[in-house]
């Protein structure tokens, strides 16, 4: 029983790894911004923690990127409101 669970987990990990390698060729260049965009796009398929671990990005850096992106969008919206 335990062996079956272990094999299922291992199989799922290998499926993720194969799908990641097929879809993430651009990430080989090491562009951090592209990695963040990749995480945003594929976090539902692979899981954010798995992607962060695989890309070698600490979770705090990813959260800071998302917060900065949110702040930029917020400023744009506020500027649009002020122009009206």
N, C-alpha and C positions, 0 to 999 in steps of 0.2 A: 504494500500500500504506500509506504513512504517512498519507495523507489519510483512508483508511478508519478507521484506528485513532483518529485525531483526532476524526472524526465520531462514532465509537462512544462515546468518552469524553464528548464534548459531549452526546450523546443521553442517556447515563446520568446525567450531571449535571442535565440538564433534568428527567428523570423524578424524580430525588430532590427537586428544587426544587418540582415540582408536588405531589408527595405530601406534602412538608413543609408547604406552604402550606395544603393541605386539612386536615391533621391538627393543625396548630399554631396555630389561631386564638387560643387563650387566651394564647399567649405574646406577643401584641402588647402586652399590658399592661406587660411588663417585670418581672414578678415572678420574681426569681431562683430561689426555691424551686420554683416551677412548672417553670422551665426545667430544673432538676436532675432533677425527677421525669420530665419528658418525655424527657430523655437516658436515664435508667434504663429507661424503657419502650421506646424506639425505637432503642436503640443497635445492635441486630442488623440492623435494616432499613436504616438510613442510615449507620451507622458512627459511632463516638464522636467521632473527630477532625473529621469533616464537620459534625456537629451543634454541636460546640464552636465551630468557626469561624463557622458560620452564625448562632449565637446571640450571638457576641461574648464568649464566656467563655474565659478562659485555662485551659489544662489543669490547672494547679496548683490553681486554685480548685475545680475539679470533683473532683479527687482529695482535697482537704481536706474537701469536703462528704461524700464517700463514707466517708472515714476517721471523721469525726465521727458519721455515721449508724451505722457499725459499732460505735464505742465506746459509743453509747447502747444499742444492742441487747445488747452484752456486759454492761453494768451491769445491765440488766433481768434477764438470765439469771442473773447472779451473785446478785442479790437474791432471785430465785426459789429458788435453791439454798439460800441461807442461811435462808430461811423454812421449809424442809422439815425 
